[in-house]
């Protein structure tokens, strides 16, 4: 194991943590945003918070996580059949995480247009999706059950 591998792994972990922080916080902002009056000072503040969170943290962290993760996988030859299917399963779950990311982006844009795309109850439930995916992904990476 050389220094390059360790740096790539560190950068991937940092990017994933940053991505997940945003993915867990943004739906919570949606819960609160859905409860305030359209056009209110609070609504306008939520718009700024949501936009900055998405554009300055979530999107760059997601891009970095993909770049460093794929670079690592290629570097360690993780796609080889003899390494089992854990990486393929992980990537499938990461794609689901990517879909939830895209959904959040759409919801953010809807809130920006003063629409209320879903109820606060929906966002409370939706908030759990990234958390559940994260738990299963971490188990796949650490345990490598297959």
BELDATA-V224904 format. One record per residue. N is the residue number from 0. RES is the residue in one small letter. PSI is psi in degrees with one decimal (NA if undefined). BURIAL is b if it has 16 or more other ideal C-beta (glycine too) atoms within 10 Angstrom, else e. Layout:
# BELDATA-V224904
N|RES|PSI|BURIAL  N|RES|PSI|BURIAL
This chain:
# BELDATA-V224904
0|x|120.8|e  1|x|174.5|e  2|x|-35.0|e  3|x|-45.2|e  4|x|-46.2|e  5|x|-38.3|e  6|x|-43.9|e  7|x|-44.7|b  8|x|-43.1|b  9|x|-46.8|e  10|x|-36.9|b  11|x|-45.9|b  12|x|-43.4|e  13|x|-44.2|e  14|x|-42.8|b  15|x|-43.3|b  16|x|-44.2|e  17|x|-43.8|b  18|x|-47.4|b  19|x|-36.5|b  20|x|-47.8|e  21|x|-40.5|b  22|x|-26.3|b  23|x|-26.7|e  24|x|-37.9|b  25|x|-46.2|b  26|x|-30.2|b  27|x|-40.5|e  28|x|-38.3|b  29|x|-38.0|b  30|x|-50.0|b  31|x|-39.2|e  32|x|-38.1|b  33|x|-13.3|b  34|x|-10.1|e  35|x|158.5|e  36|x|137.3|e  37|x|134.3|e  38|x|-6.7|e  39|x|165.5|e  40|x|-40.9|e  41|x|-42.8|e  42|x|-42.9|b  43|x|-36.7|e  44|x|-42.9|e  45|x|-39.3|b  46|x|-44.2|b  47|x|-46.4|e  48|x|-46.2|e  49|x|-42.6|b  50|x|-46.8|e  51|x|-41.4|e  52|x|-45.3|b  53|x|-49.5|b  54|x|-31.0|e  55|x|-20.2|e  56|x|-60.4|b  57|x|-53.0|b  58|x|-50.7|e  59|x|-38.0|e  60|x|-40.0|b  61|x|-45.4|b  62|x|-45.8|e  63|x|-40.7|b  64|x|-44.3|b  65|x|-47.5|b  66|x|-53.6|e  67|x|-35.6|b  68|x|-46.9|b  69|x|-38.3|e  70|x|-44.3|b  71|x|-47.4|e  72|x|-42.0|b  73|x|-43.1|e  74|x|-38.3|e  75|x|7.0|e  76|x|41.6|e  77|x|-17.1|b  78|x|-6.5|e  79|x|140.6|e  80|x|-33.3|e  81|x|-9.5|e  82|x|3.9|e  83|x|-176.7|e  84|x|8.7|e  85|x|-40.5|b  86|x|-38.6|b  87|x|-41.4|e  88|x|-42.4|b  89|x|-46.6|b  90|x|-35.7|b  91|x|-42.6|e  92|x|-35.7|b  93|x|-34.6|b  94|x|-37.9|e  95|x|-38.8|b  96|x|-38.5|b  97|x|-38.3|e  98|x|-42.5|e  99|x|-33.3|b  100|x|-46.6|b  101|x|-39.4|e  102|x|-42.1|e  103|x|-37.4|b  104|x|-42.6|b  105|x|-42.9|e  106|x|-40.6|b  107|x|-44.0|b  108|x|-36.7|e  109|x|-45.6|e  110|x|-38.3|b  111|x|-33.7|e  112|x|10.8|e  113|x|27.6|e  114|x|159.3|e  115|x|91.9|e  116|x|-30.8|b  117|x|171.4|b  118|x|163.8|e  119|x|-33.2|e  120|x|-42.9|e  121|x|-46.6|e  122|x|-31.0|b  123|x|-41.5|e  124|x|-44.7|e  125|x|-30.7|b  126|x|-25.3|b  127|x|-19.1|e  128|x|-53.3|b  129|x|-35.2|b  130|x|-45.9|e  131|x|-44.6|e  132|x|-42.1|b  133|x|-44.7|b  134|x|-48.6|e  135|x|-39.9|e  136|x|-45.8|b  137|x|-42.4|e  138|x|-43.3|e  139|x|-41.4|b  140|x|-43.0|e  141|x|-46.5|e  142|x|-33.2|e  143|x|64.8|e  144|x|-13.1|e  145|x|NA|e
